[in-house]
Amino acid sequence: MNHLESVLGKKNQWWRYVVLFLTAFVAGQFIGAIPLGLAILFKNMQDGSSVDVSNINSSNLSQFGLDQNLTLFLMIIPFIVSLILFVVLVKPIHQQSFKAVINGTSRIRWSRFLSGFTVWIAIMAIYLAIDFSLNPDNFVINFSFEKFIPLVIIAVLLIPFQTTFEEVMFRGYLAQGVAVWTRNRLWVVLIPAFLFGMMHVFNPEIEEYGFWLTMPQYIIIGLVYGLITVLDDGIEIAMGAHAANNIFLSVFLTFKASTLETPALFVQKELDPLKDLLSLFVISILFVVFFQRKYKWDINVLFRRVE
């Protein structure tokens, strides 16, 4: 094993994780949000209205009248800033390279990233096709060439920065920290998954559809990506799957109160959070089983001590 064991014996005092997390995540998000705040102020000055910038969040962006593609672009900037800060600071703070956070080595396995991306997006496409065929009245075709093409460009080129930062932070960096503190691979899967879910607690879906039906979806995603990371000894498959998930939802499907409210190809009229939760559970099982068979993962790894 390389990903978790590679950090043992390095500079792993708890305060180093606090410093890097606060700098990369909190400071990065604050600095990166400045362009979005300025865009909202400029738009409201044009319209002659006033806005309380202290109350701006992902659940109320639509009220400010910005173009949806521009809003998506501006929402991704904080994650790009956070990723840059993380890459720059991880070496001086922990004396380890950025690539070591990904899989404990000096080489990124891009074939696994592509495999995770391809399989996840294929499963999502099949699920959407089945859902559409069974309930076509619940979908509205929303195609607009002048909006759709820029959306595809923004989604494909920029969303991977957002998802990569989240995977690096939770399944890479924090997972390694948990491994150092607990030496237990099950906690490596569970704790970052819980923290990943809590990071989304203020998403508009939570308020609209309820905490207990919506939050488990984020935690399940975190558990699946964490499980794959431990079994595959690196985060590349999770990186690919996460990028595929967010790109697919941005480009092909949007709905009321979505965090990624975009000019997507389809608008879903009504959501059934319970059905979506159960569907995600099935999709996750299929995804894990596929890669377990493909790479012959040893499930017993989960119960081996990190040492």
Buried (B, 14 or more C-beta within 10 A) or exposed (E): BEBBBBBEEEEBEEEBBEBBBEBBBEBBBEBBBEBBBEBBBEBBEEEEEEBEEEEBEBBEBBEBEBBBBBBBBBBBBBBBBBBBBBBEBBEEBBEBBBBBBBBBBEEBBEEBBBBBBEBBBBBBEEBBEEBBEEEEEBBEEBEEEEBBEBBBEBBEEBBBBBBBBBBBBBBBBBBBBBBBBBBBBEBBBBBBBBBBBEBBEEBBBBEBBEEEBBBBBBBBBBBBBBBBBBBBBBBBBBBBBBBBBBBBBBBBBBBBBBBBBBBBBBBBEEBBBEEBBEBBBEBBEBBBEBBBEEBEBEEEEBEEEBE
